[in-house]
Amino acid sequence: MSEITAIALPVEEICAYCETRPIQRLSVLGVEFDGWLRPDTIIGVLVEYLPEATVSYIDMARQEDELSEILGGTVDLRTPNELEPTTKQQILAGATLVFAKDAGE
């Protein structure tokens, strides 16, 4: 049986991180943040970059590591374009928005 740990989503830290990156929106996926996290849980994170941003897979891997440190678990970072068309709407509907850059910026 796996150990389960109560967690709190560090929203302020995530937002501060996103503000320094070309991130337009960041959401968490699934039920990871219903207040409980097992040590072996992979945290699904959906990120949308600013339209003018040039982000490489190396940049994304670095961000995945940095977000893993912030969230205290293994992050699986994806963009909406990487989602399977057959499950995309269901995944997006279950996503919890954590950060959104102001439209006026």
Helices and strands as residue ranges (DSSP letters): E 5-6, H 11-19, E 23-29, E 36-37, E 42-49, H 57-71, E 74-78, G 80-82, H 88-94, E 96-100
